[in-house]
Amino acid sequence: MQKAAKKKMKASEFLLNYALYIILITILVVVCIIDPSFLSMQNILAILKQASTKGILALGVAGLIVLAGTDLSIGRVVGLSAAVTASLVQSVTYSARYFPQMTKQLPLIVPLLAAIAVAVIFTLINGFGVAYLKMHAFIITLGTQLIAYGCNCLFIEAQPSGSAQALSTFESNFKNKAAGSINVFGLKIPLVVIYFLIIACIMWVIWNRTRLGKNMFAVGGNMEAAAVSGVNVPRTIMLVFLMAGILYGIASFLEAARILSVGSNTGLNYETDAISAAVIGGVSFSGGVGTIQGVVIGAIILQAINYCMLFLGINPYLQYIVRGLIIILAVAIDVRKYIAKK
């Protein structure tokens, strides 16, 4: 009887831990049965490419969720950082470029650092509000979301041409390095996928092999206990927000190259995809729980669901409903896990 009870308990625990994965993978299997061509290499590479920039954002916000926080400003910060990137990588032969005085193309490190700098400014403001002003992450990031959007609109409207058109016509070197591909055994692997995997490996090392990673989980698990044990809580929070800002900046740089046109609506709702990917990947809103590999898998599965809805031609408005249900389901399962552990 005891063995049967233990087996039943393990089975229910397994279903609780992997319920969302099971549901989402089942959806993908059904789509593949409906149309087997969904599993073509072209579609798989397209899913990985689209998942990469959102995945980098998810790796950034995952650390904030581990701290039992969140970040609602991601999308608008990405929009502003991408706009700054776009203004610096426009072709010098383009007559309506943002900086007409620029007659030589800048090294790509300049727009990359500019994008990172913009994103880091906002995440450090968020971090300061959480760490030192003791504000809830929801409130401070809601405020910076609006500020970033306003700044982006002002930046785009300040074009010398007097128009508020989207920034486009980028130089070829930027497009090739940020959104190009590499030939591997006849397969054209998007470079952004390689960048995503490299960043994921770096983040895995930070989370699992550094003092910052250990302190981050300690603070997220129990802030008071972490402080008593000697962890500098405000410093840890600031460093995690700094790390998130660097990742947002890199993602913005790559996203500008992927979409090839940056306007005031660039980045809209990106925060929902990033947070969803992290939560689907097992990062708990209760704090102190999460893995990098889970975030990577979560980002890919979420994008696969989005892609399969486009593939099947599902109404775009219905797609929003499905994505909203996925978020609710992910958080509901996370809450159930937390209650079960207590």
Protein Blocks (a to p, Z undefined) as FASTA:
>chain_A
ZZmmmmmmmmmmmmmmmmmmmmmmmmmmmmmmmmmmlmpmklmmmmmmmmmmmmmmmmmm
mmmmmnopacfklmmmmmmmmmmmmmmmgcfklmkbfblmlmbdcdfklmmmmmmmmmmm
mmmmmmmmmmmnopafklmmmmmmmmmmmmmmmmmmmpfnlpacdcehiafklmmmmmgc
cdeehiacdfklmmmmmmmmmmmmmmmmcfklmmmmmmmmommlmmmnopafklmmmmmm
mmmmmmmmmmmmmmmmmnopacfkgoihklmmmmmmmmmnopafkgoiacfklmmmmmmm
mmmmmmmmmmnopafklmmmmmmmmmmmmmmmmmmmmmmmZZ
